[in-house]
Amino acid sequence: MRAPTSALKPEEQQLRHIIEQLPAVLWTTDSDLRFTSSMGSGLSELQLQPGEINGRQNQHHEKSKKHKK
């Protein structure tokens, strides 16, 4: 879950603003490779909103594991 911007330190606010403006997607996953966060302006190219994929399994990783067998 994302902290409200007002609860962040000024440095964290600046970093979050930069990340959200990047023409890229940044994400984190848990040990089961489920997305736990996603942000970046590149999400709009994928027709996604920040955090929309949270909780989903990383499908690309699952496909690549099947090809390696």
PDB file of N, H, CA, C and O in Angstrom:
ATOM      1  N   MET A   1       0.848  -1.177   0.000  1.00  0.00           N
ATOM      2  CA  MET A   1       0.000   0.000   0.000  1.00  0.00           C
ATOM      3  C   MET A   1       0.891   1.237   0.000  1.00  0.00           C
ATOM      4  O   MET A   1       1.931   1.263   0.658  1.00  0.00           O
ATOM      5  N   ARG A   2       0.496   2.212  -0.707  1.00  0.00           N
ATOM      6  H   ARG A   2      -0.349   2.191  -1.242  1.00  0.00           H
ATOM      7  CA  ARG A   2       1.256   3.430  -0.897  1.00  0.00           C
ATOM      8  C   ARG A   2       0.994   4.429   0.222  1.00  0.00           C
ATOM      9  O   ARG A   2      -0.155   4.661   0.598  1.00  0.00           O
ATOM     10  N   ALA A   3       2.069   5.023   0.756  1.00  0.00           N
ATOM     11  H   ALA A   3       3.002   4.834   0.451  1.00  0.00           H
ATOM     12  CA  ALA A   3       1.930   6.040   1.793  1.00  0.00           C
ATOM     13  C   ALA A   3       1.439   7.333   1.161  1.00  0.00           C
ATOM     14  O   ALA A   3       1.836   7.669   0.045  1.00  0.00           O
ATOM     15  N   PRO A   4       0.565   8.070   1.876  1.00  0.00           N
ATOM     16  CA  PRO A   4       0.152   9.373   1.342  1.00  0.00           C
ATOM     17  C   PRO A   4       1.376  10.259   1.167  1.00  0.00           C
ATOM     18  O   PRO A   4       2.284  10.241   1.998  1.00  0.00           O
ATOM     19  N   THR A   5       1.401  11.029   0.095  1.00  0.00           N
ATOM     20  H   THR A   5       0.664  11.044  -0.580  1.00  0.00           H
ATOM     21  CA  THR A   5       2.556  11.883  -0.195  1.00  0.00           C
ATOM     22  C   THR A   5       2.866  12.806   0.972  1.00  0.00           C
ATOM     23  O   THR A   5       4.036  13.071   1.248  1.00  0.00           O
ATOM     24  N   SER A   6       1.853  13.300   1.660  1.00  0.00           N
ATOM     25  H   SER A   6       0.902  13.085   1.436  1.00  0.00           H
ATOM     26  CA  SER A   6       2.068  14.222   2.775  1.00  0.00           C
ATOM     27  C   SER A   6       2.798  13.559   3.938  1.00  0.00           C
ATOM     28  O   SER A   6       3.394  14.258   4.758  1.00  0.00           O
ATOM     29  N   ALA A   7       2.769  12.219   4.034  1.00  0.00           N
ATOM     30  H   ALA A   7       2.285  11.651   3.368  1.00  0.00           H
ATOM     31  CA  ALA A   7       3.426  11.503   5.127  1.00  0.00           C
ATOM     32  C   ALA A   7       4.892  11.213   4.824  1.00  0.00           C
ATOM     33  O   ALA A   7       5.614  10.715   5.688  1.00  0.00           O
ATOM     34  N   LEU A   8       5.345  11.521   3.597  1.00  0.00           N
ATOM     35  H   LEU A   8       4.759  11.925   2.895  1.00  0.00           H
ATOM     36  CA  LEU A   8       6.719  11.234   3.202  1.00  0.00           C
ATOM     37  C   LEU A   8       7.638  12.408   3.519  1.00  0.00           C
ATOM     38  O   LEU A   8       7.204  13.559   3.569  1.00  0.00           O
ATOM     39  N   LYS A   9       8.911  12.098   3.730  1.00  0.00           N
ATOM     40  H   LYS A   9       9.263  11.163   3.689  1.00  0.00           H
ATOM     41  CA  LYS A   9       9.925  13.131   3.906  1.00  0.00           C
ATOM     42  C   LYS A   9      10.102  13.852   2.569  1.00  0.00           C
ATOM     43  O   LYS A   9       9.810  13.282   1.518  1.00  0.00           O
ATOM     44  N   PRO A  10      10.582  15.107   2.599  1.00  0.00           N
ATOM     45  CA  PRO A  10      10.760  15.840   1.331  1.00  0.00           C
ATOM     46  C   PRO A  10      11.603  15.082   0.303  1.00  0.00           C
ATOM     47  O   PRO A  10      11.292  15.104  -0.888  1.00  0.00           O
ATOM     48  N   GLU A  11      12.664  14.414   0.751  1.00  0.00           N
ATOM     49  H   GLU A  11      12.917  14.395   1.719  1.00  0.00           H
ATOM     50  CA  GLU A  11      13.509  13.661  -0.184  1.00  0.00           C
ATOM     51  C   GLU A  11      12.743  12.500  -0.810  1.00  0.00           C
ATOM     52  O   GLU A  11      12.904  12.201  -1.993  1.00  0.00           O
ATOM     53  N   GLU A  12      11.907  11.850  -0.001  1.00  0.00           N
ATOM     54  H   GLU A  12      11.776  12.093   0.960  1.00  0.00           H
ATOM     55  CA  GLU A  12      11.104  10.739  -0.517  1.00  0.00           C
ATOM     56  C   GLU A  12      10.050  11.255  -1.491  1.00  0.00           C
ATOM     57  O   GLU A  12       9.754  10.602  -2.492  1.00  0.00           O
ATOM     58  N   GLN A  13       9.481  12.429  -1.202  1.00  0.00           N
ATOM     59  H   GLN A  13       9.721  12.960  -0.389  1.00  0.00           H
ATOM     60  CA  GLN A  13       8.507  13.029  -2.111  1.00  0.00           C
ATOM     61  C   GLN A  13       9.154  13.334  -3.452  1.00  0.00           C
ATOM     62  O   GLN A  13       8.561  13.073  -4.499  1.00  0.00           O
ATOM     63  N   GLN A  14      10.367  13.884  -3.433  1.00  0.00           N
ATOM     64  H   GLN A  14      10.849  14.095  -2.582  1.00  0.00           H
ATOM     65  CA  GLN A  14      11.074  14.189  -4.677  1.00  0.00           C
ATOM     66  C   GLN A  14      11.351  12.919  -5.469  1.00  0.00           C
ATOM     67  O   GLN A  14      11.130  12.878  -6.680  1.00  0.00           O
ATOM     68  N   LEU A  15      11.834  11.888  -4.791  1.00  0.00           N
ATOM     69  H   LEU A  15      12.014  11.922  -3.808  1.00  0.00           H
ATOM     70  CA  LEU A  15      12.146  10.632  -5.473  1.00  0.00           C
ATOM     71  C   LEU A  15      10.887  10.016  -6.071  1.00  0.00           C
ATOM     72  O   LEU A  15      10.904   9.556  -7.213  1.00  0.00           O
ATOM     73  N   ARG A  16       9.809  10.003  -5.314  1.00  0.00           N
ATOM     74  H   ARG A  16       9.796  10.376  -4.387  1.00  0.00           H
ATOM     75  CA  ARG A  16       8.552   9.450  -5.831  1.00  0.00           C
ATOM     76  C   ARG A  16       8.092  10.232  -7.057  1.00  0.00           C
ATOM     77  O   ARG A  16       7.636   9.635  -8.032  1.00  0.00           O
ATOM     78  N   HIS A  17       8.206  11.553  -7.022  1.00  0.00           N
ATOM     79  H   HIS A  17       8.577  12.038  -6.230  1.00  0.00           H
ATOM     80  CA  HIS A  17       7.803  12.381  -8.170  1.00  0.00           C
ATOM     81  C   HIS A  17       8.642  12.033  -9.397  1.00  0.00           C
ATOM     82  O   HIS A  17       8.107  11.907 -10.498  1.00  0.00           O
ATOM     83  N   ILE A  18       9.945  11.878  -9.215  1.00  0.00           N
ATOM     84  H   ILE A  18      10.380  11.980  -8.320  1.00  0.00           H
ATOM     85  CA  ILE A  18      10.827  11.517 -10.334  1.00  0.00           C
ATOM     86  C   ILE A  18      10.439  10.154 -10.895  1.00  0.00           C
ATOM     87  O   ILE A  18      10.309   9.995 -12.108  1.00  0.00           O
ATOM     88  N   ILE A  19      10.255   9.176 -10.018  1.00  0.00           N
ATOM     89  H   ILE A  19      10.361   9.306  -9.032  1.00  0.00           H
ATOM     90  CA  ILE A  19       9.905   7.820 -10.450  1.00  0.00           C
ATOM     91  C   ILE A  19       8.589   7.815 -11.215  1.00  0.00           C
ATOM     92  O   ILE A  19       8.463   7.141 -12.237  1.00  0.00           O
ATOM     93  N   GLU A  20       7.609   8.567 -10.722  1.00  0.00           N
ATOM     94  H   GLU A  20       7.711   9.115  -9.892  1.00  0.00           H
ATOM     95  CA  GLU A  20       6.304   8.586 -11.378  1.00  0.00           C
ATOM     96  C   GLU A  20       6.360   9.244 -12.755  1.00  0.00           C
ATOM     97  O   GLU A  20       5.485   9.001 -13.586  1.00  0.00           O
ATOM     98  N   GLN A  21       7.368  10.069 -13.007  1.00  0.00           N
ATOM     99  H   GLN A  21       8.078  10.266 -12.331  1.00  0.00           H
ATOM    100  CA  GLN A  21       7.501  10.750 -14.290  1.00  0.00           C
ATOM    101  C   GLN A  21       8.376   9.985 -15.289  1.00  0.00           C
ATOM    102  O   GLN A  21       8.376  10.305 -16.478  1.00  0.00           O
ATOM    103  N   LEU A  22       9.115   8.986 -14.823  1.00  0.00           N
ATOM    104  H   LEU A  22       9.115   8.725 -13.858  1.00  0.00           H
ATOM    105  CA  LEU A  22       9.996   8.226 -15.709  1.00  0.00           C
ATOM    106  C   LEU A  22       9.203   7.530 -16.813  1.00  0.00           C
ATOM    107  O   LEU A  22       8.128   6.991 -16.550  1.00  0.00           O
ATOM    108  N   PRO A  23       9.714   7.534 -18.040  1.00  0.00           N
ATOM    109  CA  PRO A  23       9.043   6.788 -19.105  1.00  0.00           C
ATOM    110  C   PRO A  23       9.421   5.303 -19.000  1.00  0.00           C
ATOM    111  O   PRO A  23       9.960   4.711 -19.934  1.00  0.00           O
ATOM    112  N   ALA A  24       9.123   4.734 -17.847  1.00  0.00           N
ATOM    113  H   ALA A  24       8.684   5.215 -17.087  1.00  0.00           H
ATOM    114  CA  ALA A  24       9.477   3.346 -17.541  1.00  0.00           C
ATOM    115  C   ALA A  24       8.489   2.824 -16.506  1.00  0.00           C
ATOM    116  O   ALA A  24       7.652   3.567 -15.994  1.00  0.00           O
ATOM    117  N   VAL A  25       8.602   1.537 -16.208  1.00  0.00           N
ATOM    118  H   VAL A  25       9.282   0.934 -16.624  1.00  0.00           H
ATOM    119  CA  VAL A  25       7.798   0.928 -15.152  1.00  0.00           C
ATOM    120  C   VAL A  25       8.754   0.353 -14.124  1.00  0.00           C
ATOM    121  O   VAL A  25       9.651  -0.418 -14.464  1.00  0.00           O
ATOM    122  N   LEU A  26       8.564   0.723 -12.880  1.00  0.00           N
ATOM    123  H   LEU A  26       7.835   1.349 -12.604  1.00  0.00           H
ATOM    124  CA  LEU A  26       9.321   0.142 -11.776  1.00  0.00           C
ATOM    125  C   LEU A  26       8.353  -0.676 -10.937  1.00  0.00           C
ATOM    126  O   LEU A  26       7.230  -0.246 -10.675  1.00  0.00           O
ATOM    127  N   TRP A  27       8.795  -1.863 -10.515  1.00  0.00           N
ATOM    128  H   TRP A  27       9.707  -2.212 -10.727  1.00  0.00           H
ATOM    129  CA  TRP A  27       7.917  -2.706  -9.720  1.00  0.00           C
ATOM    130  C   TRP A  27       8.732  -3.472  -8.695  1.00  0.00           C
ATOM    131  O   TRP A  27       9.952  -3.593  -8.801  1.00  0.00           O
ATOM    132  N   THR A  28       8.023  -3.983  -7.703  1.00  0.00           N
ATOM    133  H   THR A  28       7.032  -3.885  -7.618  1.00  0.00           H
ATOM    134  CA  THR A  28       8.609  -4.889  -6.719  1.00  0.00           C
ATOM    135  C   THR A  28       7.755  -6.146  -6.683  1.00  0.00           C
ATOM    136  O   THR A  28       6.567  -6.120  -7.005  1.00  0.00           O
ATOM    137  N   THR A  29       8.385  -7.246  -6.285  1.00  0.00           N
ATOM    138  H   THR A  29       9.350  -7.267  -6.024  1.00  0.00           H
ATOM    139  CA  THR A  29       7.665  -8.510  -6.130  1.00  0.00           C
ATOM    140  C   THR A  29       8.009  -9.125  -4.787  1.00  0.00           C
ATOM    141  O   THR A  29       9.020  -8.784  -4.172  1.00  0.00           O
ATOM    142  N   ASP A  30       7.159 -10.031  -4.343  1.00  0.00           N
ATOM    143  H   ASP A  30       6.338 -10.308  -4.843  1.00  0.00           H
ATOM    144  CA  ASP A  30       7.447 -10.776  -3.123  1.00  0.00           C
ATOM    145  C   ASP A  30       8.179 -12.068  -3.495  1.00  0.00           C
ATOM    146  O   ASP A  30       8.531 -12.270  -4.657  1.00  0.00           O
ATOM    147  N   SER A  31       8.405 -12.929  -2.522  1.00  0.00           N
ATOM    148  H   SER A  31       8.118 -12.765  -1.578  1.00  0.00           H
ATOM    149  CA  SER A  31       9.164 -14.162  -2.772  1.00  0.00           C
ATOM    150  C   SER A  31       8.433 -15.137  -3.697  1.00  0.00           C
ATOM    151  O   SER A  31       9.055 -16.041  -4.254  1.00  0.00           O
ATOM    152  N   ASP A  32       7.121 -14.963  -3.866  1.00  0.00           N
ATOM    153  H   ASP A  32       6.615 -14.228  -3.413  1.00  0.00           H
ATOM    154  CA  ASP A  32       6.348 -15.797  -4.788  1.00  0.00           C
ATOM    155  C   ASP A  32       6.219 -15.148  -6.165  1.00  0.00           C
ATOM    156  O   ASP A  32       5.464 -15.617  -7.017  1.00  0.00           O
ATOM    157  N   LEU A  33       6.971 -14.057  -6.371  1.00  0.00           N
ATOM    158  H   LEU A  33       7.585 -13.676  -5.679  1.00  0.00           H
ATOM    159  CA  LEU A  33       6.968 -13.299  -7.618  1.00  0.00           C
ATOM    160  C   LEU A  33       5.610 -12.686  -7.938  1.00  0.00           C
ATOM    161  O   LEU A  33       5.240 -12.547  -9.104  1.00  0.00           O
ATOM    162  N   ARG A  34       4.875 -12.324  -6.895  1.00  0.00           N
ATOM    163  H   ARG A  34       5.176 -12.438  -5.948  1.00  0.00           H
ATOM    164  CA  ARG A  34       3.643 -11.556  -7.070  1.00  0.00           C
ATOM    165  C   ARG A  34       4.013 -10.089  -6.944  1.00  0.00           C
ATOM    166  O   ARG A  34       4.781  -9.705  -6.062  1.00  0.00           O
ATOM    167  N   PHE A  35       3.461  -9.270  -7.832  1.00  0.00           N
ATOM    168  H   PHE A  35       2.837  -9.582  -8.548  1.00  0.00           H
ATOM    169  CA  PHE A  35       3.752  -7.846  -7.790  1.00  0.00           C
ATOM    170  C   PHE A  35       3.246  -7.248  -6.485  1.00  0.00           C
ATOM    171  O   PHE A  35       2.112  -7.501  -6.080  1.00  0.00           O
ATOM    172  N   THR A  36       4.080  -6.459  -5.833  1.00  0.00           N
ATOM    173  H   THR A  36       5.002  -6.253  -6.163  1.00  0.00           H
ATOM    174  CA  THR A  36       3.689  -5.787  -4.592  1.00  0.00           C
ATOM    175  C   THR A  36       3.590  -4.272  -4.785  1.00  0.00           C
ATOM    176  O   THR A  36       2.978  -3.585  -3.967  1.00  0.00           O
ATOM    177  N   SER A  37       4.177  -3.757  -5.839  1.00  0.00           N
ATOM    178  H   SER A  37       4.674  -4.315  -6.503  1.00  0.00           H
ATOM    179  CA  SER A  37       4.028  -2.339  -6.174  1.00  0.00           C
ATOM    180  C   SER A  37       4.398  -2.149  -7.637  1.00  0.00           C
ATOM    181  O   SER A  37       5.137  -2.943  -8.217  1.00  0.00           O
ATOM    182  N   SER A  38       3.870  -1.083  -8.220  1.00  0.00           N
ATOM    183  H   SER A  38       3.269  -0.437  -7.749  1.00  0.00           H
ATOM    184  CA  SER A  38       4.217  -0.726  -9.596  1.00  0.00           C
ATOM    185  C   SER A  38       3.961   0.764  -9.762  1.00  0.00           C
ATOM    186  O   SER A  38       2.952   1.292  -9.298  1.00  0.00           O
ATOM    187  N   MET A  39       4.893   1.430 -10.432  1.00  0.00           N
ATOM    188  H   MET A  39       5.714   1.000 -10.809  1.00  0.00           H
ATOM    189  CA  MET A  39       4.748   2.859 -10.682  1.00  0.00           C
ATOM    190  C   MET A  39       5.593   3.256 -11.877  1.00  0.00           C
ATOM    191  O   MET A  39       6.433   2.485 -12.341  1.00  0.00           O
ATOM    192  N   GLY A  40       5.368   4.447 -12.364  1.00  0.00           N
ATOM    193  H   GLY A  40       4.686   5.073 -11.987  1.00  0.00           H
ATOM    194  CA  GLY A  40       6.091   4.979 -13.506  1.00  0.00           C
ATOM    195  C   GLY A  40       5.136   5.308 -14.632  1.00  0.00           C
ATOM    196  O   GLY A  40       4.105   4.656 -14.800  1.00  0.00           O
ATOM    197  N   SER A  41       5.486   6.328 -15.403  1.00  0.00           N
ATOM    198  H   SER A  41       6.323   6.858 -15.266  1.00  0.00           H
ATOM    199  CA  SER A  41       4.574   6.757 -16.468  1.00  0.00           C
ATOM    200  C   SER A  41       4.463   5.725 -17.592  1.00  0.00           C
ATOM    201  O   SER A  41       3.547   5.807 -18.411  1.00  0.00           O
ATOM    202  N   GLY A  42       5.377   4.758 -17.645  1.00  0.00           N
ATOM    203  H   GLY A  42       6.121   4.691 -16.980  1.00  0.00           H
ATOM    204  CA  GLY A  42       5.294   3.697 -18.640  1.00  0.00           C
ATOM    205  C   GLY A  42       4.074   2.812 -18.463  1.00  0.00           C
ATOM    206  O   GLY A  42       3.684   2.100 -19.389  1.00  0.00           O
ATOM    207  N   LEU A  43       3.467   2.847 -17.284  1.00  0.00           N
ATOM    208  H   LEU A  43       3.784   3.425 -16.532  1.00  0.00           H
ATOM    209  CA  LEU A  43       2.253   2.056 -17.065  1.00  0.00           C
ATOM    210  C   LEU A  43       1.142   2.471 -18.022  1.00  0.00           C
ATOM    211  O   LEU A  43       0.358   1.634 -18.469  1.00  0.00           O
ATOM    212  N   SER A  44       1.076   3.759 -18.334  1.00  0.00           N
ATOM    213  H   SER A  44       1.713   4.439 -17.970  1.00  0.00           H
ATOM    214  CA  SER A  44       0.006   4.221 -19.232  1.00  0.00           C
ATOM    215  C   SER A  44       0.146   3.600 -20.624  1.00  0.00           C
ATOM    216  O   SER A  44      -0.857   3.371 -21.300  1.00  0.00           O
ATOM    217  N   GLU A  45       1.378   3.325 -21.059  1.00  0.00           N
ATOM    218  H   GLU A  45       2.193   3.511 -20.510  1.00  0.00           H
ATOM    219  CA  GLU A  45       1.587   2.653 -22.340  1.00  0.00           C
ATOM    220  C   GLU A  45       1.024   1.234 -22.317  1.00  0.00           C
ATOM    221  O   GLU A  45       0.651   0.687 -23.355  1.00  0.00           O
ATOM    222  N   LEU A  46       0.966   0.649 -21.129  1.00  0.00           N
ATOM    223  H   LEU A  46       1.269   1.093 -20.286  1.00  0.00           H
ATOM    224  CA  LEU A  46       0.415  -0.701 -20.956  1.00  0.00           C
ATOM    225  C   LEU A  46      -1.055  -0.658 -20.567  1.00  0.00           C
ATOM    226  O   LEU A  46      -1.666  -1.688 -20.281  1.00  0.00           O
ATOM    227  N   GLN A  47      -1.615   0.549 -20.559  1.00  0.00           N
ATOM    228  H   GLN A  47      -1.119   1.386 -20.791  1.00  0.00           H
ATOM    229  CA  GLN A  47      -3.007   0.788 -20.166  1.00  0.00           C
ATOM    230  C   GLN A  47      -3.271   0.291 -18.746  1.00  0.00           C
ATOM    231  O   GLN A  47      -4.303  -0.319 -18.468  1.00  0.00           O
ATOM    232  N   LEU A  48      -2.300   0.571 -17.838  1.00  0.00           N
ATOM    233  H   LEU A  48      -1.462   1.067 -18.064  1.00  0.00           H
ATOM    234  CA  LEU A  48      -2.416   0.199 -16.430  1.00  0.00           C
ATOM    235  C   LEU A  48      -2.297   1.436 -15.549  1.00  0.00           C
ATOM    236  O   LEU A  48      -1.716   2.446 -15.945  1.00  0.00           O
ATOM    237  N   GLN A  49      -2.851   1.339 -14.361  1.00  0.00           N
ATOM    238  H   GLN A  49      -3.323   0.519 -14.038  1.00  0.00           H
ATOM    239  CA  GLN A  49      -2.741   2.382 -13.343  1.00  0.00           C
ATOM    240  C   GLN A  49      -1.708   1.946 -12.313  1.00  0.00           C
ATOM    241  O   GLN A  49      -1.484   0.747 -12.145  1.00  0.00           O
ATOM    242  N   PRO A  50      -1.066   2.899 -11.610  1.00  0.00           N
ATOM    243  CA  PRO A  50      -0.125   2.511 -10.551  1.00  0.00           C
ATOM    244  C   PRO A  50      -0.807   1.573  -9.540  1.00  0.00           C
ATOM    245  O   PRO A  50      -1.900   1.857  -9.050  1.00  0.00           O
ATOM    246  N   GLY A  51      -0.143   0.466  -9.246  1.00  0.00           N
ATOM    247  H   GLY A  51       0.745   0.236  -9.644  1.00  0.00           H
ATOM    248  CA  GLY A  51      -0.668  -0.501  -8.276  1.00  0.00           C
ATOM    249  C   GLY A  51      -1.708  -1.457  -8.823  1.00  0.00           C
ATOM    250  O   GLY A  51      -2.126  -2.369  -8.111  1.00  0.00           O
ATOM    251  N   GLU A  52      -2.138  -1.281 -10.057  1.00  0.00           N
ATOM    252  H   GLU A  52      -1.798  -0.540 -10.635  1.00  0.00           H
ATOM    253  CA  GLU A  52      -3.202  -2.124 -10.618  1.00  0.00           C
ATOM    254  C   GLU A  52      -2.813  -3.597 -10.691  1.00  0.00           C
ATOM    255  O   GLU A  52      -3.674  -4.468 -10.569  1.00  0.00           O
ATOM    256  N   ILE A  53      -1.536  -3.884 -10.888  1.00  0.00           N
ATOM    257  H   ILE A  53      -0.836  -3.176 -10.987  1.00  0.00           H
ATOM    258  CA  ILE A  53      -1.106  -5.278 -11.010  1.00  0.00           C
ATOM    259  C   ILE A  53      -0.721  -5.898  -9.664  1.00  0.00           C
ATOM    260  O   ILE A  53      -0.354  -7.072  -9.605  1.00  0.00           O
ATOM    261  N   ASN A  54      -0.802  -5.121  -8.591  1.00  0.00           N
ATOM    262  H   ASN A  54      -1.100  -4.168  -8.639  1.00  0.00           H
ATOM    263  CA  ASN A  54      -0.435  -5.655  -7.277  1.00  0.00           C
ATOM    264  C   ASN A  54      -1.238  -6.911  -6.963  1.00  0.00           C
ATOM    265  O   ASN A  54      -2.455  -6.954  -7.146  1.00  0.00           O
ATOM    266  N   GLY A  55      -0.529  -7.933  -6.486  1.00  0.00           N
ATOM    267  H   GLY A  55       0.459  -7.899  -6.338  1.00  0.00           H
ATOM    268  CA  GLY A  55      -1.162  -9.197  -6.150  1.00  0.00           C
ATOM    269  C   GLY A  55      -1.150 -10.210  -7.281  1.00  0.00           C
ATOM    270  O   GLY A  55      -1.378 -11.398  -7.050  1.00  0.00           O
ATOM    271  N   ARG A  56      -0.889  -9.759  -8.498  1.00  0.00           N
ATOM    272  H   ARG A  56      -0.704  -8.794  -8.685  1.00  0.00           H
ATOM    273  CA  ARG A  56      -0.847 -10.688  -9.640  1.00  0.00           C
ATOM    274  C   ARG A  56       0.511 -11.376  -9.719  1.00  0.00           C
ATOM    275  O   ARG A  56       1.534 -10.809  -9.334  1.00  0.00           O
ATOM    276  N   GLN A  57       0.501 -12.587 -10.217  1.00  0.00           N
ATOM    277  H   GLN A  57      -0.330 -13.047 -10.530  1.00  0.00           H
ATOM    278  CA  GLN A  57       1.736 -13.348 -10.443  1.00  0.00           C
ATOM    279  C   GLN A  57       2.450 -12.785 -11.666  1.00  0.00           C
ATOM    280  O   GLN A  57       1.803 -12.363 -12.625  1.00  0.00           O
ATOM    281  N   ASN A  58       3.775 -12.777 -11.636  1.00  0.00           N
ATOM    282  H   ASN A  58       4.301 -13.120 -10.857  1.00  0.00           H
ATOM    283  CA  ASN A  58       4.564 -12.341 -12.780  1.00  0.00           C
ATOM    284  C   ASN A  58       4.455 -13.422 -13.856  1.00  0.00           C
ATOM    285  O   ASN A  58       5.163 -14.428 -13.803  1.00  0.00           O
ATOM    286  N   GLN A  59       3.587 -13.218 -14.810  1.00  0.00           N
ATOM    287  H   GLN A  59       3.012 -12.401 -14.853  1.00  0.00           H
ATOM    288  CA  GLN A  59       3.308 -14.212 -15.856  1.00  0.00           C
ATOM    289  C   GLN A  59       4.507 -14.440 -16.761  1.00  0.00           C
ATOM    290  O   GLN A  59       4.741 -15.570 -17.191  1.00  0.00           O
ATOM    291  N   HIS A  60       5.266 -13.407 -17.060  1.00  0.00           N
ATOM    292  H   HIS A  60       5.076 -12.489 -16.711  1.00  0.00           H
ATOM    293  CA  HIS A  60       6.436 -13.554 -17.925  1.00  0.00           C
ATOM    294  C   HIS A  60       7.430 -14.527 -17.309  1.00  0.00           C
ATOM    295  O   HIS A  60       8.005 -15.357 -18.012  1.00  0.00           O
ATOM    296  N   HIS A  61       7.633 -14.431 -16.012  1.00  0.00           N
ATOM    297  H   HIS A  61       7.166 -13.757 -15.440  1.00  0.00           H
ATOM    298  CA  HIS A  61       8.561 -15.333 -15.340  1.00  0.00           C
ATOM    299  C   HIS A  61       8.055 -16.773 -15.422  1.00  0.00           C
ATOM    300  O   HIS A  61       8.837 -17.694 -15.658  1.00  0.00           O
ATOM    301  N   GLU A  62       6.782 -16.962 -15.232  1.00  0.00           N
ATOM    302  H   GLU A  62       6.147 -16.214 -15.040  1.00  0.00           H
ATOM    303  CA  GLU A  62       6.198 -18.307 -15.308  1.00  0.00           C
ATOM    304  C   GLU A  62       6.402 -18.903 -16.707  1.00  0.00           C
ATOM    305  O   GLU A  62       6.723 -20.085 -16.833  1.00  0.00           O
ATOM    306  N   LYS A  63       6.221 -18.103 -17.742  1.00  0.00           N
ATOM    307  H   LYS A  63       5.960 -17.143 -17.639  1.00  0.00           H
ATOM    308  CA  LYS A  63       6.421 -18.586 -19.114  1.00  0.00           C
ATOM    309  C   LYS A  63       7.867 -18.946 -19.353  1.00  0.00           C
ATOM    310  O   LYS A  63       8.158 -19.967 -19.974  1.00  0.00           O
ATOM    311  N   SER A  64       8.785 -18.116 -18.865  1.00  0.00           N
ATOM    312  H   SER A  64       8.548 -17.286 -18.361  1.00  0.00           H
ATOM    313  CA  SER A  64      10.215 -18.399 -19.100  1.00  0.00           C
ATOM    314  C   SER A  64      10.650 -19.648 -18.360  1.00  0.00           C
ATOM    315  O   SER A  64      11.523 -20.364 -18.848  1.00  0.00           O
ATOM    316  N   LYS A  65      10.068 -19.942 -17.184  1.00  0.00           N
ATOM    317  H   LYS A  65       9.358 -19.360 -16.788  1.00  0.00           H
ATOM    318  CA  LYS A  65      10.407 -21.176 -16.473  1.00  0.00           C
ATOM    319  C   LYS A  65       9.962 -22.400 -17.269  1.00  0.00           C
ATOM    320  O   LYS A  65      10.659 -23.414 -17.288  1.00  0.00           O
ATOM    321  N   LYS A  66       8.806 -22.312 -17.925  1.00  0.00           N
ATOM    322  H   LYS A  66       8.239 -21.488 -17.910  1.00  0.00           H
ATOM    323  CA  LYS A  66       8.285 -23.436 -18.705  1.00  0.00           C
ATOM    324  C   LYS A  66       9.185 -23.705 -19.919  1.00  0.00           C
ATOM    325  O   LYS A  66       9.397 -24.860 -20.288  1.00  0.00           O
ATOM    326  N   HIS A  67       9.714 -22.644 -20.539  1.00  0.00           N
ATOM    327  H   HIS A  67       9.542 -21.706 -20.239  1.00  0.00           H
ATOM    328  CA  HIS A  67      10.572 -22.808 -21.713  1.00  0.00           C
ATOM    329  C   HIS A  67      11.921 -23.417 -21.359  1.00  0.00           C
ATOM    330  O   HIS A  67      12.552 -24.023 -22.224  1.00  0.00           O
ATOM    331  N   LYS A  68      12.379 -23.282 -20.146  1.00  0.00           N
ATOM    332  H   LYS A  68      11.867 -22.789 -19.443  1.00  0.00           H
ATOM    333  CA  LYS A  68      13.683 -23.795 -19.744  1.00  0.00           C
ATOM    334  C   LYS A  68      13.672 -25.282 -19.457  1.00  0.00           C
ATOM    335  O   LYS A  68      14.731 -25.905 -19.377  1.00  0.00           O
ATOM    336  N   LYS A  69      12.492 -25.860 -19.301  1.00  0.00           N
ATOM    337  H   LYS A  69      11.632 -25.354 -19.366  1.00  0.00           H
ATOM    338  CA  LYS A  69      12.404 -27.285 -18.957  1.00  0.00           C
ATOM    339  C   LYS A  69      12.761 -28.167 -20.128  1.00  0.00           C
ATOM    340  O   LYS A  69      12.737 -29.392 -20.008  1.00  0.00           O
TER     341      LYS A  69
END
